[in-house]
């Protein structure tokens, strides 16, 4: 019997998945680490895990899983038009990751999600303790400040520290009765590059765990509290939309396809109309007489800028909808690979990838709402997942369209398929 049946293999598989998430290029400290050795190390690690697995499958019984793999292969071929071998290799690794996930026991994936969420929540707790302690004049920050790097808007917490954790922008609390800012708190993304990544890298796997695993309720509560204290707008948008979906669950379940179609049409029309305004917003040069307005315009400006990016993404796709736009410098194209996962894939590989992405979204959400829930936690887990899917596919795929985002999407499809088999 091969090693894949042993506890050693199970342990190595879980460690590998944790490393994939902790060494992503969306993690703050990795920009100070050599990327190529990390990529080679994880690549060899993955190949060894596949070699010692005697049950790996390329084609599965799930049509959605197979379609996701086909989409990844189409996106890989889409890189041929720019002769970008590095990007092609990345898609090869992603396809191998999907094969690996579909070949291991679902209990291992649940074990990974549990340990990953605990680890991330602890990192968030340390970050929050540092920043809240610093600005509320507690002493907690001094115990961790040596691993916290903060140098934004000419304010420095500890610029000589090890760059493991950081904060990325300000949230101002204006009290008009005394006409001054009394508390200046930063948005806290912990070890991620931006707070916007928390929804893709923490809330999305949390929703999956709430629905499909027996994750301890205390852990779920702790992660939720840490996310709320991160003061991140993308996290709050998921919370608000998931509560709305929970309140109108049956109605949204009934009109799911209609909601998605309207959502796609809305983002296309609205983002194209506003793209010139949004894309020209420069939040670094806003000069306002009242300081309390600064944070408001920073956040609104950031939102308008994202809409501008989305509008340019749609506009760029229609330049060459057949195979996606061709540019001389790939760095120019990178500017348009942020916004809607649907149009990101359309730009990467054309109309076929775009239509397949839409079909996968329809298939996932339809199957998601067919799952029978037995508790508030499971039902709210569906609401969180659905909110994340809408965010990913419609208006903000930052983090979701990365390797880790596609891995999480694959895990969701895998669990939905296994749940459907139980219901048969």
N, C-alpha and C positions, 0 to 999 in steps of 0.2 A: 504494500500500500504506500502511495506517495505521501510526501510530507504535508500535502494540503489538508489531510485529515487530522493532523496533530495540533496541539495547543500552540506549538511554536509558530506554525503557519498563521493561525488565527491572530496571534499576538503581532506578528510582523505585518499582517494585512491591515490591522487597525492602526498601527504606528505609521504605516505608509500613508494612509488617508489623512491622518492628522498632520503629517509633514507636508503633504500637498497643499493643505490649507494654510499652514503656518509659514510656508516659504513662497507663497504667491507673490507676484510682483505688485499686488495691491496692498501688501503689508509694508508698513512704514520702514522698518529696519532693514528690509531686503535691498533697499536702494544703496545701502552701504556695504552690501555683500556682493561677491562675484557671481553674476547670474549664470554664466555658462557652466561652471562646475556644479551648481545646484541643479540645473536642467539635466546634465549628464548623469548625476548621481540618482535623481528621481527616475530618469529613464531606465537606467540599468536595474534599479530596484523593482520597477514595474515589470520589466522583461523577466526577471528572475521569478517573481510571483506568478507570472503567467506560465513559465516553464514548469514550475512545480505544482501546477494546478491541472489535474487530469479531467476536469469537467468543464473547461471553458467553452463557451458557445458564441459563435459570431451571429448566427441567425437564431432568433428565439420564437416562442409561440405568440408573443405579443406584437401585434401590428404596429403599435405606437413606438415600442422600443426599436423595431426594425426601421421605422420611418426616421427616428431620431438619428440612427447610425447612417442612414442614407443621406440625411441632411448634412451631417458632419463631413461625409465623403464629398458631397457636392461643394461644400464650402472649401474643402481642401483643393479640389480641382479649380475652384474660382481663383485661387492664388496663382494659377498658371499664367493668367493674362498679364501678371506683373513679374513673372519669373522669380517669385519670392520663395526661395527654398526653405528659409527659416520658418516662415509662416506655415508652409506646407507640412514641415516636420512637426510643428506644434499641433496641427490638426490630426496627424498620424498618431501622436501621443494621446490626444483626446479620444480618438476612436479606440485605441487599446485600453484606455481607462474605462470606457463604456463596456467593452468586452469583459474586463476584469470584474467590474461591479456586477454584471449579470451572471458571473460564474461563481461568486462566493455566496455563502449563506446570508440571508437577510438579517439574521441575528448579529452578524459581525458588523453590518452597516448600522444597525440600531446601537450597538456598543460604541461605534465610532461617533455617532451623533451625540450620544449622551456625554461621552468624555470631552468631545470638542466643545459642546455648549457649556459644560462646567468650567473648562479651561478659559474660554472666552469671557464668561461672566466674572471669573476671578480677575482677569486682566482689566476688564471694565471697572471692577470694584477698586482696584489699585489706582487706576487713572482718575476715577471720580474722587477717591480719597485725597489724592495729590492736589487736584485742581480746586475742589471745594475747600479743602483744608487751607490752601494757600490764600484764596480770595476771601474766605470767611475768618481768616486769622486763627485757624486752629493749628495744632502742631503736627497733624498727621502727614502733611506734605514732606516734612524733613526726612521721614523714614524711607521714602521712595524717590525723592527728587533726583537722586544720582542716576536713575534710569529714565528720567523724563526730560525730553528735549522740547523746549518751547521758545520760539523766536519768530513771532508773527506780529506785524503792525508795529515794529520797533519796540516790542515788549519782550523781555527775556525772563524766563523762570530759571532756567539753568542751561545755558547754551553750551556749556562744556561737559554736559552729562552724556552718558551713553544713549544713543538715539533709538530707544526701544519703543517708548510711548510718546505721544505728543497730543497737542490740541491745535485746531486749525482755523478757528474764527471766533469773533466775539458776539456775545448776546448781552445787550445793554438793558438795565433796569432803570427807567427814568421815573423819578418822583416829582411831579409838577409842583407840589406844594412847597418844596424846598429848592426847586429849579436846579437840580443837579443829578448826575448819575451816582447812585449810592452803591450799586453792586455791578461789577463788570465780570461776567462769567463766560468762559469759552465753550464752544461746542466741543464735545469730547468723543473723538473717534477711537480712542485707545491706541491699539497697534495698527489700525488701518490708516491708509493715506487720507481718506476723507470720511466724515460722518455719514455721507450718502451711502457708503458701502455697508453700513450696519444692517440695512433692510435686506440686502442680498445675502450677506454672509452670516447673519445671526437670526433675524426674524424668519427668513424663509426656512432654514433647517429647524427652527423652533416650531413653526407651524406643522412641518412634516412629522416631527417627533410627537407633538400633541395629538395628532390624528392616528398615527400608526404604531407608536411605541408606548411602553409603560413607564415613561419618564416621570420621576417623582414630582409631585405637585409643588413641593417646596423649591425644587430646582427651577421649575417653570416660573413660579412667582418671583424668585430671585433674579432670573434673567430679564423678566418684564420690568422689574423695578430699575435694574441697571440701565436698560435701554431708555426708559423714560427720563432718567437722570442724565443721559448723554446729551439732552437738549438738541436733538437732531431732527430737522424738519421732515426728512424722508421717512424716519421711523414714526413720527407723529401722524403722517399722512396714511401710513399703513394701519395704525391703531384706529384712526377715525373712520376710514373706509371699511375696516373689518367689523367695527361695531355697527355701522350702517347696514352692512350685508347680513349680519346676524339678526338685526331687527326686521329686515325684509327678506329673510332667507328664502321662503317658498316662492315669492314673487321673482326674485333674481334667478332662482333655479329654473323657473318656468321660461323666463325670457333671456336666458344666458346668451344664446347665439345672437339674438337681436341686440343685446347690450354690447357685445364685442364688435359687431358690424358698425353700429352707431359710433362706438368709440374710435374705431379705425378711421371712419369718414370724418369724424370731428377733428382728430389730430392732424389729418392731412390738410383739411381746409383751413383750420384755425392757425396751425403752425406756419403754413405758407403765407397767410395774411399778415402775421406778426413777425415773420422772420427778419425783416430788415430792421425793425425797431429793436427786437430782442437781441439780435446779433451785434448791434452797435452799442449796447449798454456797456459802459466801462465803470465798474463799481469802485475802481481804485482812484477815480478822479472826481468823485462826487464832492462838491463843496457846498455844505449846507450851513445856514446860520444857527440852527438848533441841533445840538449834538444828539438829542434824543431821537432824531429822525434818521441818524446814520444807520443804525442797525436795521431799521425798517426798509430803507432803500437798498441796503446790502442784500437782504433776503429777497425783496421783490426783484431787484436787479439780477440776482442769481437765478430766480425763476424765469424771468424774461429771457435771460441769456440761454437757459436750457431750452426754452421754446424756440429761440432763434436757431440753436443747434439742430433741433428736431426739424424745423422748417427747411433748413439747408440740406438736411439728410434726405428729406422727401424730394426736394428740388434736384439734388445730385443724382438720386436714383433714376429720375425720368430723363436724365441726360443719355443714358444707355440702359434701358430696362431689360434688354435681352440677356446680357451677361454682366451687367453692372458697369459703372464708369471705369475708364482706363486713364491713369495719370502717370506722368513721368516720374514723379517723386512719391513713394509710398507714404512718406510722412504727411503729405497733403491729404491723402485718403484717410489716415488715422483720425483726422479732425472730424470726419463724418461718421465714424464708427461708434457713435454715442448718441443715444436717443431711444428709438423704438427698436426692439430686437427684430421685429418684422422687417423694417427698412434697413437695419444694419446688415442682415443677411441678404437683402435685395441688392445692396451696394457691393457686398462681397462676391456674390455669385449670380445675380440677376433674378429674373422673374420666377424661375423654377424654384429657387431657394425661398423667395418671398412667399409664394403660394403654399409651398410645403410647410413653412413655418406657421402660417395662418391655420392650415389644416390640423397641425399638431396641437395648436392652442385650442381649437374647437374640440378635438378628441379628448384632450386631457381634462378640460373643464366639464365636458359632458359626463365622463366617467367619474370625475371627482364628486359631482352632485348625486351620483347614484349610490355612493357609499352610505350604508346605514350607520348612524351614530347612536351611541348608547349613553352619552354623557355630554354635559356642557363643554367640557374640555375638547372632546372630539369635534363637536359641531363648530366651536370657535376656531379650532385648528383648521377646518375647511375654510372658514372665513379669512383667516390670516393667509393661507396658501393662495386663495383666489385673489386677494388684494395684491399679493406679491406677483402673481402671474400677470395681472392687469398692468401693474407698474412695469414689469419686465418687458412685456410684449408691446405695450402701447406708448409709454412716454419716458421711461427712464430705465435703460438696461445696464447702467453702470454697475459692474460687478456680476450681474446676471449673465452677460454675454461672454464672460471670461471662462477659462478652463473650469474653475471651481463652480461657477454658476451653472454651466452645462452638466457638470457632475451631479449637482443637487437636483437639477431638472430630471436627469436620468434616474436618480434615486426615487424621486416622486413617482415617475412612471412605473418603476419596478414595484413599488409598494402598492400602487393602485391596481396593477395587474394581479398581484398576489391576493389582494383583498377581493378582487372580482372572482378569482378562482375559489375562494372560500365560500362566496355567496352562491356559487352554482350548485 
